[in-house]
Amino acid sequence: MKNKIFLGFVYVMAFLTVCVNGAFSLYASLFPDINNLPQGRLIESIDNPQNETVLNIYLVQSSLGTAIRGEIQKGETKENVFWQTGIEQVECSWHNKETVVINSFYLDISRGDVYDCRNGTSMFQSNANTASQTDSQASTSEKSYE
């Protein structure tokens, strides 16, 4: 009798372990974290106009392909702000003291903007800046017609 209870307990614990591991794996695949990226090799480093912040660009190569990782460094603090897979070349610059442009994506560092190609939402972020400017111009021109 004790053996059956013990065996049942072992089966339940094994099942729970598999379920918890599966849940964490599913969560990690559905909600990728931009802070858990491979380091890569530094290919470019650009100071902002006020020399307060540095934009570091890394080339990440693996058996799955290549990617570009962008990192903002303020003193000793480093924060990933850009991740794009399937590319090897990058064009980057500071647009102003708070905004970087990486491969045509405008990221406002003060707002905490990031681009992560795995979740795709930030593609619209960079276009949102352009769209909001276009909308404000369009609304101005629409107002002039009314």
N, C-alpha and C positions, 0 to 999 in steps of 0.2 A: 504494500500500500504506500509506504513512504517512497519507494522507488518511482511509482507512478506520479506522485505529487511532485517529486524532484524533477522528473523528466518533463512533466507539463510546464513547470516553472522555467526550465532551460529552453523549451520551445517558445514560450511566450517572450522571454528575454531576447532570444535570437530574432524573433519576428519584429519586436519593437526596435532592435538595433538596426535591422535592415530598413524598416520604415523611416526611422530618424535620418539615417544616412541618405536614403533616397530623397527625403524632403529637403535636406540641405543641398544636395546636388541639383535638384530641380530649381530651388531658389537661386542658386549661384548661376545657373544657366539662363534663367528668365530675367534676372536682375543683375547684370554684370556691374562690377564695381571698378571705376576708373582708377582707383588707388591701388589695385592689385594687378599691376602690369609688369612685364619683364623690363629689366633695366635698359638693355641695348647699348649701342656705341654712340657716343657724343659726336655729332657731325656739324653742329652749328650752335653758337652761343651769341645772343644779341642783347646788349644792355638797352634799357628803355631810355628815353631822352633825358630823364633826370637822374640816371644811374642808381635808382632805388631798387629796381627789379631787373632780373635777368630772365630771358626766354631761352631755355635750353631745348634743342631738338636732337632726338636720338633715333637712329636706325636700328630696328629690331629685326633680326633674321632668325628664323627657325625652320624646322622641317615642314611647317605648314605654309610658309611664305614670308613675306616681308611686311613691315608696318612702320609707321612713323609715330613717335610719341613726343608730345610737347609738354614741357614742364616749366612752371614759373617758380623762380627762386627769389625769396625775399630774405636776405641774410642767411640764416641756417635753415629756414623753413622752405620745404619743397612741396609743390602740389602739381599733380598731373592735370592738364587742362585739354589735351588733344590726343586722340587715338584714331588713326586711320590705317586700315589694312589694305594690302594689295598695291602699295605704291613704294617707290624707292627714292623719289625726288620730292623735294619740298621747297616751296617759296614762302618765306615768312618775313615779317617786318612789324615794327611798332607803328600803329596808325596814329596814336597819341599816347599820353603817359599811362592810360588805363586800358587801352584796347590793342590787342595783337591781331594780326591778320596771318593766318596759316592756311595755305592752299585755298584762298578766297573765302575762308570762314572768318568772320569778325567775332572775336571773343572779348567781351568786356570783363576784365579781371576784377574790377571793383564790384560787379554784380554777381560774380561767381560763375560766369558762363563757362561751359565745357563743351567740347565736341567729342562724342564717342560713337563711332560708326556702328557699334554693335546694337545700340538701341534706336538709332535713327532719328530721335526727336530733335537733336541739335541741328540737323540739316535745315530745319525750319527756323531755328534760332538765328542763324546767320542771315537767312533771307528775311526774317522778321524785321531786322534793322533796316534793310533796304525797302521792305514792304511798308513799314511804318513811315519812312521818308516819302515813299511814293504816294501812300494814302494821304499824308498831310498835304502834299503838293496837289493831289487830285482833289481833296476836299476844299483846298483853297481855290482851285480853278472852278470847282463846282459852285462854290459860294459866289464867285464873281459872275456866274451865269444866271444866278437866281434873281 
